[in-house]
Amino acid sequence: MEAAHQALQIHGGYGIMSEFAVSRAFGDAKVLEIVEGTSEIQRMIISRELPAQ
């Protein structure tokens, strides 16, 4: 998500135009973040699983 956000910032106004891959990459990254959960939630899930091993 961070890389897509930085790419969007670099491209400025062109980064939000749907014709450019940057916009699609940012949208895909945001959807995956929503579906998979935030990094804090992912860390909690991983930390719960580690002691079980």
N, C-alpha and C positions, 0 to 999 in steps of 0.2 A: 504494500500500500504506500509506503514511504517513497519508494522509487517512482511510482506512478504519480504521486503528488508533486514530487520535485520536477518531473518531466512536464507536468501540466504548468507549473510555475515558470519554467524556462520558456515554454512556447507561448505563454501569455494568452491573448485572445484566440489565437489559432488552436490552442490546446483544448478549447471547449467546443470547437466546431466538429460536428459529427463526421465530417469527411476525413478527419485525421485520426490516425491510429492511437494517438495519445489519449484522445477522448474515450475511445473504446477501452483502452487498457485501464484507465482510471475507473471507468464504470464497472468493468469486470472485477477489478481489485476490490472496489467498494462492496459489490454484491457478495464476493467470497468472504469478505470480512464480516458482513452481516450474517451470512449463513453459517460460517464456522465459529463465530463468536470473536469478541475482541481478544487482543493478545493477553490481557489480564486473565480472562476466563480460560484461555488455552493453557496459561501457566498453572492455574489452579487445577485443571484436569490432569495435566502431566504430573504435578507434584503429588496428587492423590494416588496415581498409578505407580510411581517409583517405589514407595515403600512396600508395595505388594509383591514386587519382584524380588 
